[in-house]
Amino acid sequence: MTYRMLQIGVGGYGKHWSERSLPPNIAGGLVELVGIADTDPVALRAAQSFHGLPDSACFTSAAELVRAIKADFVLICTPAWHHEEHIGLAVAAGLDVLCEKPVADTMEATIRLENLVRKAGTKLAMTMTHRFDLPNTTFRNALRSGIDGPLDYLVFRQTGELRKYGAWGAFRHELPDVMLGEAGIHHFDMLRDLAGADCATIFARSWTPSWGEFKGDANVLAIATFQNGVKLSYEGTSCNAAAINPYFKGYVRAECENGVLILSHGAVERHWHDPTRQRGSRKEGEGDPIAPAEQTKFGDVWLLDRFLRWLDGGPEMETSMHSHVKSQAMVYAAIRSVHTGQEIDVGAFLQEHRSSSAGT
């Protein structure tokens, strides 16, 4: 079946979706783009030209788009603070939703949207790109093979030399809690998946050094525990002198009973435990290289394919709202920890917001 799709937001990362991620699935006959909307007429016309859409399929109003064009689902590629409005329009029009991360810019809005899609029966999933790119898929497959034995703890590092205003997009330099609010959802969603359980507790500290041109906190250190006992050490920063592991080239290490798995700059390697060398030292880069995962699609291209198979009646997507709300809870619990100085029980934090929402 070919699904009829609308896209709200075709500038910024929406342009990447329009020109890079959609075409393989359009060519495969899985999806047809039938309408677009963007408040920026330049971005709108560029997408119109790229896809050869008529004027009647192009709108500067998302509300007009969903009213005027018959479709099966909508892809939302707008800033997080617009998601509640745009998802609401889609749900009212009877459309399923694939949405850029995060689903909302507050925990309260996240819970409102969870309630909305549950009551409407809407299928809503998030585009967690990094979790399903080639390097992270290779790392996840290696960890899930089980040959390294049980997982003890995870270490994550993403560093950035983005200290100058505008280096990470000017709007991010104006946001509060920018590292957790903007990048944390990608990181924590991926780490929840690797840990194999929801987060139990998290303790975080964030700041911006004097040389960082951010209004909010751009550097974060955190420790977390997951419900299965796995631990996490987390480093996410934006004001470094040099970006050792920048965006899309991050570092993940899985410490298991029989082996150590390392992902860095897209390469995955394994170091085996040698019981005859109890004090033997190793160097990163000297492990056994792990061959890249073999799939026909990765990242956003894979996510759209997977979403369409869910619409076909397949299993619930890994990044459905049901799962995403737990990653969001980890992010906003970390933000609460920053502002209170306390370790936060993530399950209790999520239940608190659900109970509060039920009472309104």
C-alpha positions in Angstrom: 0.0 0.0 0.0 1.2 3.5 -0.8 0.4 5.9 2.1 -0.5 9.5 1.4 1.6 11.9 3.5 1.6 15.5 4.5 4.7 17.3 5.8 4.5 20.3 8.2 7.8 22.1 8.2 10.0 21.8 5.2 12.8 24.1 6.2 15.7 23.4 8.5 15.8 19.7 9.3 12.5 19.4 7.4 14.5 20.1 4.3 16.7 17.1 5.1 13.6 15.0 5.5 12.1 16.3 2.2 15.2 15.9 0.1 17.1 13.0 1.7 14.9 10.8 3.8 11.6 10.8 1.8 12.9 10.0 -1.7 14.0 6.4 -1.1 10.6 5.5 0.4 8.8 7.4 -2.4 10.9 5.5 -5.0 10.0 2.2 -3.2 6.3 3.0 -3.6 5.7 3.1 0.2 4.7 6.8 0.4 3.4 9.7 -1.7 3.9 13.3 -0.6 0.6 15.0 -1.3 0.8 18.3 0.7 3.2 20.5 2.5 3.1 23.5 4.9 5.7 26.0 6.1 5.4 29.6 7.4 8.6 30.4 5.4 7.6 30.9 1.8 11.1 30.4 0.6 11.4 26.9 2.2 7.9 26.1 1.0 8.7 26.9 -2.7 12.0 25.0 -2.5 10.2 21.9 -1.3 7.4 22.4 -3.9 9.9 22.6 -6.7 11.9 19.6 -5.4 8.8 17.3 -5.4 6.9 18.9 -8.3 3.8 19.7 -6.2 1.0 22.0 -7.5 0.2 25.3 -5.8 -3.0 23.7 -4.4 -0.8 21.3 -2.3 1.3 24.0 -0.7 0.2 26.1 2.4 1.7 28.6 4.8 -0.8 27.3 7.4 -0.7 23.9 8.9 -4.3 24.1 9.8 -5.3 24.8 6.2 -3.1 21.9 5.0 -4.8 19.3 7.1 -8.2 20.6 6.3 -7.7 20.8 2.5 -5.7 17.6 1.7 -6.8 14.0 2.2 -4.0 11.9 3.6 -3.2 9.0 5.8 -0.5 10.5 8.1 1.5 13.6 8.7 5.3 14.1 9.2 5.9 17.0 11.6 9.3 18.7 11.3 8.7 21.9 13.3 10.4 23.2 16.6 9.3 21.3 19.7 7.3 24.2 21.1 4.9 23.9 18.0 4.4 20.1 18.3 1.4 20.2 20.6 -0.5 22.5 18.2 0.5 20.5 15.1 -0.2 17.1 16.6 -3.5 18.4 17.8 -4.4 19.4 14.3 -3.4 16.0 13.0 -5.4 14.1 15.6 -8.5 16.2 15.0 -8.2 15.4 11.2 -7.9 11.7 11.9 -4.2 11.4 10.8 -1.5 9.3 12.3 1.7 11.1 13.1 5.4 10.7 12.7 7.2 13.6 14.5 10.6 15.0 15.0 12.0 14.7 18.5 11.2 15.6 21.2 7.4 15.3 21.2 7.1 18.5 23.3 9.3 21.1 25.1 7.9 20.4 28.6 6.9 17.3 30.6 3.4 18.7 31.1 2.9 19.0 27.3 4.3 15.6 26.8 1.7 14.1 29.1 -1.1 16.1 27.5 -0.1 14.6 24.2 0.2 11.1 25.6 -3.4 11.4 26.8 -4.6 12.9 23.5 -3.2 10.2 21.3 -4.3 7.4 23.6 -7.9 8.6 23.7 -8.0 9.2 20.0 -6.3 5.9 19.1 -3.7 7.7 17.0 -0.5 6.1 16.1 2.3 8.5 17.0 6.0 7.8 16.7 9.1 9.9 17.0 12.1 10.1 14.6 15.0 9.1 16.9 17.6 9.3 14.1 20.8 8.6 16.0 19.5 5.5 17.6 19.0 3.8 14.2 21.9 5.1 12.2 24.5 2.7 11.0 27.1 3.0 13.9 24.5 2.8 16.7 22.7 -0.1 15.0 26.0 -2.0 14.7 26.8 -1.3 18.4 23.3 -2.3 19.5 23.4 -5.5 17.5 26.8 -6.4 19.0 25.6 -5.8 22.6 22.3 -7.7 22.0 24.2 -10.7 20.7 24.9 -11.6 24.3 28.3 -13.0 23.6 29.9 -10.5 25.9 27.8 -11.6 28.9 25.6 -9.4 31.1 25.9 -5.7 30.8 27.3 -3.9 33.9 27.4 -0.3 32.9 27.4 2.2 30.0 29.6 5.2 29.4 28.5 8.0 27.0 30.4 11.0 25.7 29.4 13.7 23.3 31.6 16.8 23.3 31.2 20.0 21.2 33.2 23.1 20.4 30.1 25.2 19.9 30.8 27.9 22.4 30.4 30.9 20.0 26.9 32.3 19.6 25.2 30.7 16.7 27.5 27.8 16.3 24.7 25.4 17.4 22.0 27.5 15.7 21.3 30.9 17.3 18.0 29.8 18.9 19.7 27.1 21.0 22.0 29.7 22.5 18.9 31.3 24.0 17.3 28.2 25.5 17.4 27.1 29.1 18.9 23.7 29.9 19.9 23.5 26.2 22.0 20.3 26.3 19.4 18.3 28.1 16.4 19.9 26.4 17.8 19.7 22.8 20.2 16.8 22.7 19.3 14.8 25.8 16.3 13.1 24.3 18.4 11.6 21.5 21.1 10.5 24.0 18.8 9.1 26.7 16.4 7.4 24.3 19.4 5.5 22.8 20.9 4.7 26.2 17.5 3.4 27.5 17.4 1.1 24.5 21.0 -0.1 25.1 20.5 -0.6 28.8 17.4 -2.7 28.0 15.3 -1.1 30.7 13.6 2.1 31.8 15.6 4.6 33.9 15.1 4.2 37.6 17.1 7.1 39.1 19.2 10.0 37.7 21.4 12.7 39.2 22.7 15.5 37.0 24.7 18.7 37.1 24.8 21.3 34.3 26.5 24.6 33.7 28.0 26.9 31.1 31.6 28.0 31.6 32.5 31.7 31.3 33.7 31.3 27.7 30.4 29.7 26.5 27.9 32.1 24.8 24.8 30.3 26.0 22.0 31.7 28.2 21.2 28.2 29.4 23.3 25.3 30.6 25.3 23.8 27.7 27.4 21.2 29.7 26.0 18.2 31.6 27.4 15.4 33.7 25.1 12.8 35.0 24.9 9.3 36.6 21.9 7.1 36.3 20.6 3.6 37.2 18.2 1.5 35.2 15.5 -0.8 36.5 17.6 -3.9 35.6 20.6 -2.6 37.6 22.6 -1.3 34.7 24.4 2.0 35.5 25.3 4.9 33.3 27.9 7.6 33.3 26.9 10.5 30.9 28.8 13.5 29.5 27.2 15.9 27.1 28.9 19.2 26.5 29.1 22.1 24.0 31.8 24.5 25.2 35.0 22.4 24.9 38.3 23.6 23.5 38.2 20.7 21.0 35.3 18.4 20.1 36.8 14.9 20.6 33.5 13.2 20.1 31.2 15.7 18.4 27.6 15.3 17.3 27.1 12.2 15.1 30.6 10.9 16.2 29.8 10.2 19.8 31.4 7.7 22.2 29.6 4.8 23.9 31.3 2.1 25.9 29.5 -1.0 27.2 31.3 -2.8 30.1 30.1 -6.4 30.2 31.3 -9.5 32.1 33.3 -11.1 29.2 34.0 -8.1 27.0 34.1 -4.4 26.4 32.3 -2.9 23.4 33.3 0.6 22.2 31.7 2.9 19.7 33.7 6.0 18.7 33.6 8.1 15.5 31.4 5.5 13.9 33.7 2.5 14.4 32.8 -0.4 16.7 35.3 -2.7 18.4 35.4 -5.4 21.0 38.0 -6.1 23.6 37.7 -9.7 25.1 38.4 -10.5 28.8 41.5 -12.5 29.1 41.5 -14.4 32.5 45.3 -15.1 32.1 46.1 -11.4 32.2 44.4 -10.0 35.2 46.3 -6.7 35.1 46.8 -6.5 31.3 46.1 -3.1 29.8 44.5 -2.3 26.4 44.3 0.7 24.2 41.2 1.8 22.3 41.6 1.1 18.7 43.4 -2.2 19.3 40.2 -4.3 19.8 38.6 -6.6 17.3 36.7 -4.5 14.7 33.0 -5.3 14.3 31.7 -5.3 10.8 29.0 -2.7 10.1 25.4 -3.9 10.3 23.9 -5.0 7.0 20.5 -3.4 6.3 19.1 -1.6 3.2 18.0 1.4 5.3 19.2 3.3 8.3 18.3 6.5 10.3 15.3 8.5 9.1 14.9 6.4 6.0 14.6 3.3 8.1 12.3 5.1 10.6 9.8 6.1 8.0 9.8 2.6 6.5 9.3 1.1 10.0 6.4 3.6 10.7 4.6 2.6 7.5 4.9 -1.1 8.5 3.3 -0.2 11.8 0.4 1.4 9.9 0.2 -1.7 7.8 -0.7 -3.6 11.1 2.9 -4.6 12.1 4.2 -4.5 15.6 4.3 -1.2 17.5 7.2 1.0 16.6 10.1 1.2 19.0 9.8 5.0 19.2 6.0 5.1 19.7 4.6 7.6 22.1 4.3 4.8 24.7 8.0 4.4 24.7 9.0 8.0 24.0 7.3 9.4 27.1 9.7 7.3 29.2 12.7 8.8 27.5 11.1 12.3 28.0 10.7 11.5 31.7 14.4 10.7 31.9 15.3 14.1 30.3 13.0 16.2 32.5 13.9 14.3 35.6 17.5 15.2 34.9 16.5 18.8 34.5 14.7 18.6 37.9 17.9 17.1 39.4 19.9 20.0 38.1 17.6 22.6 39.7 17.0 20.8 43.0 20.4 19.2 43.6 18.6 15.9 44.3 18.7 12.4 42.7 15.3 11.9 41.0 13.2 8.7 41.0 12.2 8.7 37.3 9.2 6.4 37.7 7.8 8.5 40.5 8.5 11.7 38.5 6.5 10.3 35.5 3.6 9.2 37.7 3.5 12.6 39.4 3.0 14.3 36.0 0.4 11.7 34.9 -1.5 12.1 38.2 -1.4 15.9 37.9 -2.7 15.7 34.4 -5.5 13.4 35.4 -6.7 15.9 37.9 -7.0 18.8 35.4 
